[in-house]
Amino acid sequence: MYNGLMNDVHTCVELGIPERVPVFALSEEFDVKWYGKYTYEETCQDGDKMAETWIAAIEHFDYDWAWLQIDDCFEFEPLGVGTKGEGNILRATKDYLPVTRETLRNLKIPDPSKDGRMPEKLKAIRKIREHFGDTICVVGAVAAPFSSVGLLYGLTESMTLMFSDPGLLRDTMDFFVELQKVWGKAQFEAGAHAVWLGDCNAMSNLISAGQYKEFAFEPCKKVVDEYNRVGGLTFLHNSEESVPHIEFSTELGVSAINVGPGIDIGKAKEVVKGKSCLMGNLEPIQIFMNSSAEVVSKETERIMKSARSGGGYIFNTGEMNPRDVPVANMEAMIGTAKKYAV
């Protein structure tokens, strides 16, 4: 935590060289387990518990952000999608809605100030921002429109729509463009500096670059354009490793692209050079969870040395850190990243 953090974030977004490279980590599951006071299911329903947990984790591990992604269900529970979570297992969508025009006609944009669990997330954002001010980057989250369709209808059904009924796919994405504009702005108004825009259903493991451009790109860009209009930052995450997909992402106008662990960070830096700020991409399982602190430190050093040159880079992990990452490994990663941040 330091007073120049948001200046450094904006410098990176503008492709400049910061005083210090900001150091992030996709650490929510880990943080809740480390804190140990509440289960994840208890935490995800209570803004006070969210704020308490992440304030403690940020102060202990010295993260430069608060990542309030929490889970993928916030926007979809008020629409009637079933979800399930228990203990320390994150909530996930289930019992999806029928893939019909009637379903789409009956959808209404929920009010983030009163519907579902979103008021609790907004409470947490406000409390964390009040506690830290601009000494950390407070980050909310929404799903991008293409991924939102999968969380509404189910993954298989949403993918099939590209072939069986592309009109329904596009019209449903149009609904989510408007929903995510409203829900993103609510998080900015609560005090978030940025929104984490998740679009992993649009990654190269699921759709081709051509399909990404044809279906996922334009609805996502409309959401990003609105966030840019209101002055908020947007961090895109597709867990992407495909060069063509990343190249298309640089055209969205996002503040930064967090790439997945499946691409060399130096190669990713070349792909986005002069076009977008890069975030990423320490591998979370084989390296972060299953290796020693020494291995984690060496890999963190390699990534920082490869990507920080020339600016326009923020350190992060490439995907969610498992809850069972050893505390020593988290301390090694953050400590090493901070060492090479200047």
C-alpha positions as CSV (number, residue, x, y, z in Angstrom):
1,M,0.0,0.0,0.0
2,Y,1.4,3.4,-1.0
3,N,0.0,6.8,-1.9
4,G,1.2,6.7,-5.5
5,L,-0.4,3.4,-6.4
6,M,-3.3,4.7,-8.5
7,N,-0.9,7.0,-10.4
8,D,1.2,4.0,-11.2
9,V,-1.9,2.0,-12.4
10,H,-2.9,4.9,-14.7
11,T,0.7,5.2,-15.9
12,C,0.7,1.5,-16.8
13,V,-2.7,1.8,-18.5
14,E,-1.3,4.7,-20.6
15,L,1.6,2.4,-21.5
16,G,4.1,4.4,-19.5
17,I,6.8,3.3,-17.0
18,P,5.5,3.5,-13.4
19,E,7.4,4.4,-10.3
20,R,6.6,0.9,-9.1
21,V,5.0,-2.0,-11.0
22,P,1.6,-2.7,-9.2
23,V,1.4,-6.2,-7.9
24,F,-1.9,-8.0,-8.0
25,A,-3.0,-11.6,-7.3
26,L,-6.2,-13.5,-8.0
27,S,-6.3,-14.6,-4.4
28,E,-9.9,-14.6,-3.2
29,E,-10.2,-18.3,-2.3
30,F,-6.7,-18.3,-0.8
31,D,-7.5,-15.2,1.3
32,V,-10.7,-16.6,2.8
33,K,-9.0,-19.8,3.8
34,W,-6.0,-17.9,5.2
35,Y,-8.2,-15.6,7.2
36,G,-10.0,-18.6,8.6
37,K,-12.8,-16.8,10.3
38,Y,-15.6,-17.5,7.9
39,T,-16.4,-20.0,5.2
40,Y,-16.5,-18.8,1.6
41,E,-20.3,-19.3,1.5
42,E,-20.6,-17.1,4.6
43,T,-18.3,-14.5,3.2
44,C,-20.0,-14.2,-0.2
45,Q,-23.3,-13.3,1.3
46,D,-22.1,-10.6,3.7
47,G,-20.5,-7.3,2.7
48,D,-19.1,-6.7,6.2
49,K,-17.4,-10.2,6.1
50,M,-16.1,-9.5,2.6
51,A,-14.6,-6.2,3.7
52,E,-13.1,-7.6,6.9
53,T,-11.5,-10.5,5.1
54,W,-10.0,-8.6,2.3
55,I,-8.8,-5.7,4.4
56,A,-6.9,-8.2,6.6
57,A,-5.4,-10.1,3.6
58,I,-4.3,-6.9,1.9
59,E,-2.7,-5.6,5.0
60,H,-0.9,-8.9,5.7
61,F,0.3,-9.8,2.1
62,D,0.6,-6.3,0.8
63,Y,-1.5,-6.7,-2.4
64,D,-1.9,-3.6,-4.4
65,W,-5.5,-4.3,-5.1
66,A,-8.8,-5.6,-3.6
67,W,-10.3,-8.0,-6.1
68,L,-14.0,-8.3,-5.4
69,Q,-14.9,-10.8,-8.1
70,I,-16.3,-13.1,-5.4
71,D,-18.1,-15.5,-7.7
72,D,-19.8,-15.7,-11.1
73,C,-23.4,-15.6,-9.9
74,F,-24.2,-12.1,-8.7
75,E,-26.0,-10.9,-11.9
76,F,-27.7,-14.2,-12.6
77,E,-29.4,-15.1,-9.4
78,P,-31.9,-12.2,-9.6
79,L,-32.7,-13.4,-13.2
80,G,-33.9,-16.8,-11.9
81,V,-30.8,-18.8,-12.6
82,G,-30.1,-21.5,-9.9
83,T,-26.8,-21.5,-8.1
84,K,-25.1,-23.7,-5.6
85,G,-22.2,-23.2,-3.2
86,E,-21.4,-24.6,0.2
87,G,-18.6,-24.4,2.8
88,N,-15.5,-23.2,0.9
89,I,-16.8,-24.2,-2.5
90,L,-17.5,-21.1,-4.6
91,R,-21.0,-20.6,-5.9
92,A,-21.6,-21.7,-9.5
93,T,-24.6,-21.4,-11.8
94,K,-27.0,-24.3,-12.4
95,D,-30.6,-24.8,-13.3
96,Y,-30.3,-22.5,-16.3
97,L,-33.2,-20.8,-18.0
98,P,-34.8,-22.2,-21.2
99,V,-33.2,-21.0,-24.4
100,T,-36.3,-19.3,-25.9
101,R,-37.5,-15.9,-27.0
102,E,-40.0,-16.0,-24.2
103,T,-37.3,-16.2,-21.7
104,L,-35.6,-13.2,-23.2
105,R,-38.8,-11.2,-23.3
106,N,-39.4,-11.8,-19.6
107,L,-35.9,-10.7,-18.5
108,K,-35.8,-7.5,-16.6
109,I,-32.6,-5.7,-15.5
110,P,-32.2,-6.2,-11.8
111,D,-31.5,-3.2,-9.5
112,P,-27.9,-3.6,-8.1
113,S,-28.8,-1.5,-5.1
114,K,-31.5,-3.9,-3.9
115,D,-31.6,-7.2,-5.8
116,G,-29.8,-10.4,-4.9
117,R,-26.4,-10.2,-3.1
118,M,-25.2,-7.2,-5.1
119,P,-26.0,-4.7,-2.3
120,E,-23.6,-6.7,-0.1
121,K,-20.8,-6.5,-2.7
122,L,-21.4,-2.8,-3.1
123,K,-21.2,-2.4,0.7
124,A,-17.8,-4.2,0.7
125,I,-16.5,-2.0,-2.1
126,R,-17.5,1.1,-0.2
127,K,-15.9,-0.1,3.1
128,I,-12.7,-1.2,1.4
129,R,-12.4,2.1,-0.5
130,E,-13.1,4.1,2.7
131,H,-10.4,2.1,4.5
132,F,-7.6,2.3,1.9
133,G,-8.5,5.3,-0.2
134,D,-6.3,5.4,-3.3
135,T,-3.5,3.3,-1.7
136,I,-4.9,0.2,-3.3
137,C,-6.9,-0.4,-6.5
138,V,-10.4,-1.5,-5.6
139,V,-11.8,-3.8,-8.3
140,G,-15.4,-5.0,-8.8
141,A,-16.5,-7.5,-11.4
142,V,-19.1,-8.4,-14.1
143,A,-19.3,-11.0,-16.8
144,A,-18.9,-9.8,-20.4
145,P,-22.1,-10.3,-22.6
146,F,-21.0,-13.4,-24.5
147,S,-20.0,-15.2,-21.2
148,S,-23.2,-13.9,-19.6
149,V,-25.3,-15.8,-22.1
150,G,-23.6,-19.0,-21.1
151,L,-24.3,-18.2,-17.4
152,L,-28.0,-17.7,-18.3
153,Y,-28.7,-20.6,-20.7
154,G,-25.8,-22.9,-19.9
155,L,-22.5,-23.3,-21.7
156,T,-23.5,-26.0,-24.3
157,E,-26.8,-24.2,-25.1
158,S,-25.1,-20.8,-25.6
159,M,-22.4,-22.2,-27.8
160,T,-25.0,-24.0,-30.0
161,L,-26.8,-20.7,-30.5
162,M,-23.9,-19.5,-32.8
163,F,-25.2,-22.1,-35.3
164,S,-28.9,-22.7,-34.4
165,D,-30.1,-19.2,-33.6
166,P,-27.5,-16.5,-33.9
167,G,-30.2,-13.9,-33.7
168,L,-31.3,-15.0,-30.3
169,L,-27.7,-15.1,-29.2
170,R,-27.1,-11.5,-30.3
171,D,-30.4,-10.3,-28.8
172,T,-29.6,-11.9,-25.5
173,M,-26.1,-10.3,-25.5
174,D,-27.8,-7.0,-26.2
175,F,-29.8,-7.4,-23.0
176,F,-26.6,-8.1,-21.1
177,V,-24.8,-5.1,-22.6
178,E,-27.4,-3.0,-20.9
179,L,-27.4,-5.0,-17.6
180,Q,-23.6,-4.9,-17.3
181,K,-23.5,-1.2,-18.0
182,V,-25.9,-0.7,-15.0
183,W,-24.1,-3.1,-12.7
184,G,-20.6,-1.9,-13.6
185,K,-21.6,1.7,-13.0
186,A,-23.1,0.8,-9.6
187,Q,-19.7,-0.6,-8.6
188,F,-17.8,2.5,-9.8
189,E,-20.3,4.7,-7.9
190,A,-19.7,2.6,-4.7
191,G,-16.0,3.4,-5.0
192,A,-14.4,0.8,-7.3
193,H,-11.5,2.1,-9.4
194,A,-11.9,-0.7,-11.9
195,V,-14.2,-3.5,-13.0
196,W,-12.9,-7.0,-13.8
197,L,-14.6,-8.0,-17.0
198,G,-14.6,-11.8,-17.2
199,D,-15.1,-13.4,-20.6
200,C,-13.7,-16.8,-20.3
201,N,-16.5,-18.4,-22.3
202,A,-15.0,-16.4,-25.2
203,M,-11.5,-17.8,-24.9
204,S,-9.7,-19.8,-27.6
205,N,-10.4,-23.2,-25.9
206,L,-14.1,-22.7,-26.7
207,I,-14.4,-20.4,-29.8
208,S,-12.3,-19.6,-32.8
209,A,-10.8,-16.1,-33.4
210,G,-13.3,-15.7,-36.2
211,Q,-16.2,-16.5,-33.9
212,Y,-14.8,-14.2,-31.2
213,K,-14.8,-11.3,-33.7
214,E,-18.2,-12.2,-35.1
215,F,-20.1,-12.7,-31.8
216,A,-18.2,-11.7,-28.6
217,F,-16.2,-8.7,-29.7
218,E,-18.8,-6.0,-30.4
219,P,-21.1,-6.5,-27.3
220,C,-18.0,-6.5,-25.1
221,K,-16.8,-3.3,-26.7
222,K,-20.1,-1.6,-26.0
223,V,-19.7,-2.3,-22.3
224,V,-16.1,-1.2,-22.3
225,D,-17.0,2.0,-24.1
226,E,-19.6,2.8,-21.4
227,Y,-17.1,2.2,-18.6
228,N,-14.6,4.4,-20.4
229,R,-17.3,7.1,-20.8
230,V,-17.9,7.2,-17.0
231,G,-14.2,7.2,-16.3
232,G,-13.7,3.7,-14.8
233,L,-11.0,1.3,-15.6
234,T,-11.7,-2.1,-17.2
235,F,-9.5,-5.2,-16.7
236,L,-10.3,-7.9,-19.2
237,H,-9.8,-11.5,-18.4
238,N,-10.4,-14.3,-20.9
239,S,-7.6,-16.5,-19.5
240,E,-6.3,-16.2,-23.1
241,E,-3.2,-17.8,-24.6
242,S,-4.1,-17.4,-28.3
243,V,-2.3,-14.6,-30.2
244,P,-5.2,-13.9,-32.6
245,H,-7.7,-13.7,-29.7
246,I,-5.3,-11.4,-27.7
247,E,-4.9,-9.2,-30.8
248,F,-8.6,-8.7,-31.1
249,S,-8.8,-7.9,-27.4
250,T,-6.4,-5.0,-27.9
251,E,-9.1,-3.4,-30.1
252,L,-11.7,-3.3,-27.3
253,G,-10.3,-0.2,-25.6
254,V,-9.9,-1.9,-22.2
255,S,-7.5,-0.6,-19.6
256,A,-5.5,-3.8,-19.4
257,I,-5.7,-7.4,-20.6
258,N,-4.9,-10.2,-18.0
259,V,-3.6,-13.1,-20.0
260,G,-3.8,-16.7,-18.9
261,P,-0.8,-18.8,-17.9
262,G,-0.7,-20.7,-21.2
263,I,1.3,-18.1,-23.1
264,D,4.8,-16.9,-22.4
265,I,4.6,-13.4,-20.9
266,G,7.3,-12.0,-23.1
267,K,5.4,-13.2,-26.2
268,A,2.2,-11.7,-24.8
269,K,4.0,-8.4,-24.2
270,E,5.0,-8.3,-27.9
271,V,1.5,-8.9,-29.0
272,V,0.0,-6.0,-27.0
273,K,3.0,-3.7,-27.4
274,G,1.9,-0.1,-28.1
275,K,-1.8,-1.2,-28.0
276,S,-2.8,-2.2,-24.4
277,C,-1.5,-2.6,-20.9
278,L,-0.7,-6.2,-20.1
279,M,-1.4,-8.1,-16.8
280,G,-0.4,-11.6,-15.8
281,N,0.5,-14.4,-15.7
282,L,2.0,-16.7,-13.1
283,E,0.7,-20.3,-13.4
284,P,-1.5,-21.0,-10.4
285,I,-1.4,-24.8,-9.9
286,Q,1.9,-26.5,-11.0
287,I,4.0,-23.5,-10.1
288,F,2.1,-21.6,-7.4
289,M,0.4,-24.3,-5.4
290,N,2.5,-27.4,-6.1
291,S,6.1,-26.0,-6.2
292,S,8.4,-24.7,-3.5
293,A,8.6,-21.0,-2.5
294,E,12.0,-20.9,-4.2
295,V,10.5,-22.0,-7.5
296,V,7.7,-19.5,-7.1
297,S,10.2,-16.8,-6.4
298,K,12.3,-17.6,-9.5
299,E,9.3,-17.8,-11.8
300,T,8.0,-14.4,-10.4
301,E,11.4,-12.9,-11.1
302,R,11.4,-14.3,-14.6
303,I,8.0,-12.9,-15.4
304,M,8.8,-9.4,-13.9
305,K,12.1,-9.1,-15.8
306,S,10.5,-10.2,-19.0
307,A,7.3,-8.0,-18.9
308,R,8.2,-4.9,-16.9
309,S,10.6,-3.5,-19.5
310,G,9.2,-0.5,-21.3
311,G,6.2,-0.1,-19.0
312,G,2.6,-0.9,-19.7
313,Y,2.7,-3.9,-17.4
314,I,1.0,-4.9,-14.1
315,F,2.0,-8.1,-12.3
316,N,-0.7,-10.7,-11.7
317,T,-1.4,-14.4,-11.6
318,G,-2.8,-15.9,-14.8
319,E,-5.8,-17.5,-13.1
320,M,-7.5,-17.9,-9.7
321,N,-5.1,-19.0,-7.0
322,P,-6.3,-22.2,-5.4
323,R,-7.2,-22.0,-1.8
324,D,-4.5,-24.5,-0.9
325,V,-1.5,-22.4,-2.1
326,P,1.0,-22.4,0.7
327,V,1.2,-19.2,2.6
328,A,5.0,-19.3,2.1
329,N,4.5,-19.4,-1.7
330,M,2.2,-16.4,-1.6
331,E,4.7,-14.5,0.5
332,A,7.5,-15.5,-1.9
333,M,5.5,-14.3,-4.9
334,I,4.5,-11.0,-3.5
335,G,7.9,-10.3,-2.0
336,T,9.8,-11.1,-5.2
337,A,7.4,-9.1,-7.3
338,K,7.7,-6.1,-5.0
339,K,11.5,-6.5,-5.1
340,Y,11.5,-6.2,-8.9
341,A,8.8,-3.6,-9.1
342,V,11.2,-0.7,-9.1
